[in-house]
Amino acid sequence: MNQNSAVSPETELGQPGPSRKVFIKTYGCQMNVYDSGRMSEALAGEGYVATDDMQEADLVLLNTCHIREKAAEKVYSALGRLRDMKNERQAEGREFMIGVTGCVAQAEGEEIIRRAPSVDVVIGPQTYHRLPEALKRARSGQSVVDTEYAVEDKFEHLPDQSKTASTKRNVTAFLTVQEGCDKFCTFCVVPYTRGSEISRSLEQIVREAEKLVSAGVRELTLLGQNVNAWHAEGETGEQLGLGDLLYRLSDIPGLKRLRYTTSHPRDMDDRLIEAHRDLDMLMPYLHLPVQSGSDRILKAMNRRHKAADYIALVERIRAARPDIALSGDFIVGFPGETEEDFQATLRLVETVGYAQAFSFKYSSRPGTPGADMPDHVPDEVKAERLARLQELLLSQQHAFARSCVGKTIDLLLEKPGRLPGQLIGRSPWLQSVNVDAKDVEIGDTIKVRITGTGPNSLFAEVA
């Protein structure tokens, strides 16, 4: 996912003067989208104004992701283009600042400044609340690199979301409840770029959720690298998990829907499954990555579950919530994967049945154990296997969409459509739904009947 957003400051941070504009380019996951929004809010508090046009920006921030192949090189390529823009602006006597944030910033650190001296600030995912101060220091002529894990709670230093324009005009919002990962899957860089698993307190999450709802948000998606690893201590000292958090958030007046992502099968406990059974506002859609259907490859990936464990878990979840739709992640061509291993993945997909899925060729990440494993699979073999897997997954996705035709659902209206009178919302199963509706507003929930399917969306009529 790529998303652009923006913001702009004044002559000196916190000082009156002509406004500056900042453009934020967001790479990667929903958590980066959330982080970009919070950075925008932090800068807005210092007088920055958002722009969607990089050409008019005085500050460009690249909020980076390190999951995909050659992520760092793509950032350096973008920085080369920004360097040219900076030289042009400086020749005109105008300020132009460049910042790199997110996971590539965390992984590369000082190397970014060495390879791209035009960069003014490098900020890691745990320290972006310090961005306004970093920019102030950078204006004094020093390049600022801040990738240490913050001792203070960054969320307590970020501005009140309910006072920002961005949340007031959206009926859906992300809310980070957990960060980091302790699982150390051998293909993944997240533990090295996001750190160990940390959970926000129940009180802090509820407070932020209540403020978002008071600002007009009607659907919250809870975020975490391993969101269902969230835990906290309750008022009487009891240990709480994500299921308990969902029950608590369901009591907030005005909140209509709850979702969460991304989950790990090892952290899917009984209380969370019960929440899916009991809470109508918890949408019947679950992203539950498995990565492979081969026990041998799962062990090499350090997933710490077997294919049969995953299938049994899916059966328990479906017994609790029969209408739940599943999404998953798959990696093909992990080092040592044979055709037999790949066939096991196809069998798991056929057994489970997915409404959506994300599938990728394995790509080596420097510093991860997978990078040093023997028997790397040739790229042409990975590509051929990925094509077969995606053909199966796409057929399941289309079959699920067709199964929705004729159903009557509650649709939360999120934004105008492309055509006059058309509105767009998302189904309980996260599909985009187009409907023609009168005398309703964004944020309303209406009953619609699904009438047809498109390549990536559904069509409906008011029921």
VENNOR-V344631 format. One record per residue. N is the residue number from 1. SS is DSSP state (A for helix, B for strand, O for the rest). D_CENTER is the distance of its C-alpha to the mean C-alpha in Angstrom with 1 decimal. Layout:
BEGIN
N,SS,D_CENTER  N,SS,D_CENTER
END
This chain:
BEGIN
1,O,8.5  2,B,10.6  3,B,11.0  4,B,14.0  5,B,14.9  6,B,17.8  7,B,20.4  8,O,24.2  9,O,26.8  10,O,30.5  11,O,33.3  12,O,32.5  13,O,29.5  14,O,30.7  15,O,33.9  16,O,35.1  17,O,35.3  18,O,34.0  19,O,30.3  20,O,28.0  21,B,24.9  22,B,21.7  23,B,19.3  24,B,15.7  25,B,14.2  26,B,10.5  27,B,9.7  28,O,6.9  29,O,3.3  30,A,1.6  31,A,3.8  32,A,5.8  33,A,6.2  34,A,7.3  35,A,9.3  36,A,10.9  37,A,12.0  38,A,13.5  39,A,15.2  40,A,16.6  41,A,17.9  42,A,19.5  43,A,21.2  44,A,22.3  45,O,24.1  46,O,26.0  47,O,27.0  48,O,24.4  49,B,23.9  50,B,21.0  51,O,21.8  52,O,20.2  53,O,23.1  54,A,22.8  55,A,26.6  56,A,27.3  57,O,25.1  58,O,26.8  59,B,23.7  60,B,20.9  61,B,17.8  62,B,15.7  63,B,12.3  64,B,12.1  65,O,10.4  66,O,13.0  67,O,11.9  68,O,13.9  69,O,17.7  70,O,19.4  71,A,16.4  72,A,18.8  73,A,21.5  74,A,19.4  75,A,18.8  76,A,22.5  77,A,23.4  78,A,21.6  79,A,23.3  80,A,26.6  81,A,26.3  82,A,25.4  83,A,28.5  84,A,30.7  85,A,29.4  86,A,30.2  87,A,33.6  88,A,34.4  89,A,33.4  90,A,35.4  91,A,38.4  92,O,38.2  93,O,38.2  94,O,34.7  95,O,31.9  96,O,28.7  97,B,26.3  98,B,23.5  99,B,20.6  100,B,18.1  101,B,15.3  102,B,12.4  103,A,12.8  104,A,15.6  105,A,17.4  106,A,17.3  107,A,18.7  108,A,21.2  109,O,22.4  110,A,26.0  111,A,26.0  112,A,24.0  113,A,26.9  114,A,29.5  115,A,28.3  116,O,27.3  117,O,29.7  118,O,28.7  119,O,25.5  120,O,26.1  121,B,23.3  122,B,20.9  123,B,18.6  124,O,16.4  125,O,13.2  126,O,15.7  127,O,18.1  128,A,16.6  129,A,18.6  130,A,21.6  131,A,20.8  132,A,23.6  133,A,26.1  134,A,25.1  135,A,25.8  136,A,29.0  137,A,30.1  138,A,29.2  139,A,31.5  140,O,34.3  141,O,34.0  142,O,32.1  143,O,28.9  144,B,26.5  145,B,24.4  146,B,22.6  147,O,20.6  148,O,22.2  149,O,20.4  150,O,21.3  151,O,23.9  152,O,23.3  153,O,20.5  154,A,18.3  155,A,17.2  156,A,21.0  157,A,21.5  158,O,18.9  159,O,20.4  160,O,20.6  161,A,17.9  162,A,20.6  163,A,22.6  164,O,20.3  165,A,20.9  166,A,17.3  167,A,16.8  168,A,20.3  169,O,19.9  170,O,16.8  171,O,17.3  172,B,13.7  173,B,11.4  174,B,8.4  175,B,10.2  176,B,9.4  177,O,12.2  178,B,12.0  179,B,11.4  180,O,12.9  181,O,14.5  182,O,18.2  183,O,18.3  184,O,19.1  185,O,18.6  186,O,20.9  187,O,18.6  188,O,15.7  189,O,15.5  190,A,12.9  191,A,15.9  192,A,17.6  193,A,15.0  194,O,13.3  195,O,16.5  196,O,17.6  197,O,16.2  198,B,16.6  199,B,16.5  200,O,17.0  201,O,20.2  202,A,20.8  203,A,22.7  204,A,20.1  205,A,17.4  206,A,20.0  207,A,21.3  208,A,18.0  209,A,17.5  210,A,21.1  211,A,20.9  212,A,18.1  213,A,20.1  214,A,23.2  215,O,21.7  216,O,21.2  217,O,17.8  218,O,18.6  219,B,15.3  220,B,12.9  221,B,9.6  222,B,9.7  223,B,6.9  224,O,8.1  225,O,8.6  226,O,11.4  227,A,11.0  228,A,14.4  229,A,16.0  230,O,16.0  231,B,19.7  232,B,22.0  233,B,25.7  234,O,27.1  235,O,30.0  236,O,32.6  237,O,31.1  238,O,29.6  239,B,26.4  240,B,23.5  241,B,20.6  242,A,17.5  243,A,20.0  244,A,22.1  245,A,19.3  246,A,18.6  247,A,22.4  248,A,22.7  249,A,20.1  250,O,21.8  251,O,24.8  252,O,23.5  253,O,25.7  254,O,24.1  255,O,20.8  256,O,20.8  257,B,17.7  258,B,15.2  259,B,12.3  260,B,10.1  261,B,7.7  262,O,8.1  263,B,11.9  264,B,14.7  265,A,18.0  266,A,20.0  267,A,18.5  268,O,19.1  269,O,22.2  270,A,24.9  271,A,23.9  272,A,20.4  273,A,22.2  274,A,24.7  275,A,22.1  276,A,21.2  277,A,24.9  278,A,25.8  279,O,23.2  280,O,23.5  281,O,20.7  282,B,18.2  283,O,17.3  284,O,18.6  285,B,15.5  286,B,14.2  287,B,11.8  288,B,14.1  289,B,14.1  290,O,17.7  291,B,17.8  292,O,21.6  293,O,24.5  294,O,26.9  295,A,27.8  296,A,29.1  297,A,25.9  298,A,23.8  299,A,26.3  300,A,26.0  301,O,22.2  302,O,22.8  303,O,20.8  304,O,23.7  305,O,24.0  306,O,26.1  307,A,25.6  308,A,28.0  309,A,26.1  310,A,22.9  311,A,25.1  312,A,27.0  313,A,23.8  314,A,22.8  315,A,26.3  316,A,26.2  317,A,23.1  318,A,24.7  319,A,27.9  320,A,26.3  321,O,24.4  322,O,26.2  323,O,24.1  324,O,20.7  325,B,18.9  326,B,17.1  327,B,14.4  328,B,14.3  329,B,13.7  330,B,17.0  331,B,18.4  332,B,21.9  333,O,24.5  334,O,23.7  335,O,26.8  336,O,29.7  337,O,28.4  338,O,31.4  339,A,31.9  340,A,32.7  341,A,29.3  342,A,27.6  343,A,29.8  344,A,28.6  345,A,25.0  346,A,26.4  347,A,28.4  348,A,25.5  349,A,23.6  350,A,26.9  351,A,27.3  352,A,24.0  353,O,23.3  354,O,19.8  355,O,18.7  356,B,15.9  357,B,14.9  358,B,13.4  359,B,16.2  360,B,17.0  361,B,20.0  362,O,20.1  363,O,20.0  364,O,21.5  365,O,19.9  366,O,22.6  367,O,23.1  368,O,21.7  369,A,24.5  370,A,23.7  371,A,24.7  372,A,28.2  373,O,28.8  374,O,31.7  375,O,31.9  376,O,29.0  377,O,28.9  378,O,30.1  379,A,27.6  380,A,29.8  381,A,29.6  382,A,25.8  383,A,25.7  384,A,28.2  385,A,26.6  386,A,23.2  387,A,25.1  388,A,26.7  389,A,23.6  390,A,21.8  391,A,25.0  392,A,25.0  393,A,21.4  394,A,21.9  395,A,25.2  396,A,23.6  397,A,21.0  398,A,23.9  399,A,26.0  400,A,23.6  401,A,23.3  402,A,27.1  403,A,27.5  404,A,25.9  405,O,28.7  406,O,31.2  407,O,29.0  408,B,28.9  409,B,25.7  410,B,24.5  411,B,22.4  412,B,20.5  413,B,21.3  414,B,18.5  415,B,20.0  416,B,23.2  417,O,23.6  418,O,25.4  419,O,28.7  420,O,30.9  421,O,30.5  422,B,27.3  423,B,24.3  424,B,20.9  425,B,19.0  426,B,17.0  427,O,18.9  428,O,18.3  429,O,17.0  430,O,14.3  431,O,16.6  432,B,17.5  433,B,21.0  434,B,23.6  435,B,26.6  436,B,29.7  437,O,30.3  438,O,32.8  439,O,33.3  440,O,29.7  441,O,27.0  442,O,23.3  443,O,22.1  444,O,24.9  445,B,24.6  446,B,27.1  447,B,28.4  448,B,28.2  449,B,29.5  450,B,27.7  451,B,30.2  452,B,28.7  453,B,25.9  454,O,24.7  455,O,22.9  456,O,19.4  457,B,20.4  458,B,23.0  459,B,26.0  460,B,27.6  461,B,30.6  462,B,31.2  463,O,32.7
END
